[in-house]
């Protein structure tokens, strides 16, 4: 019989959960505060923990952090019970190691179902953290889109390449992505609770999903401005709906390719070449380069755009990103002879140096 530990300072809530879970054939342990909950977790090693966020003395965030830094209790999945369901609060819970969350007040069947799902994931016979996740050997894809028939069609095309999870809820997509590290996420912008662009921002800031391939879903085939907006927001590419099987296949090919990376380091300066054949690829690769720069923590960077078609428009779209790097004190120089790049960078010499060759850019720092 699976063992569930309930940590909640509300006695009525504890008794309600004891009754509910006992009726569903769980062995239930109760703790009235965080310290007692930690003791029971260490001694009894339950299969899953239900943890209230708002408690005196030691709140749920503190208890969760203690559980996850202790080797004996770190593997135990924790479901947070919270009255706050904002994107920021949910992201914080997930980043601290929560397996899932349930918003108060909740329907009894919702909580029992969530416990069942978390336990099933924790005990699944795969070589990794989650079915279809990064360590299971099978690719995982997540589709977050409100129109069910378009979602189902895309799911059908992806099903032959791995496990597919679908939802219309942005917070659910965030929860799944952070804990399962999918190969690719397909997201529309008009999701419930958390928009696609807001979701992308959070995924790029989370270590488990920083390299996940993000595909924006767009209903209007000829809306070039919206496509560019999604690419600038952090999507790797945009797929027009309803999806075509051939287009999905090409997306999967690109998703399997490595992200932009350093070409070489010379005299403490990172030199990164961006190669692209069109504007959309230039935006995507240049943004990936920016992410790589932030992760590398070097102080000086050179981006070589000599082989990037559409680099001028890419820089225009991504200029706020460039400006933010300059504000952080990061030295950044561009190499390009493209007239559009030169035109855009005029007057921005204090933030962005432009040079004709890599050697010239490096010599300026010598």
Order of alpha helices (4+ residues) and beta strands (2+ residues): beta-alpha-beta-alpha-beta-alpha-alpha-beta-alpha-beta-alpha-beta-alpha-beta-alpha-beta-alpha-beta-alpha-beta-alpha-beta-beta-alpha-beta-alpha-beta-alpha-beta-alpha
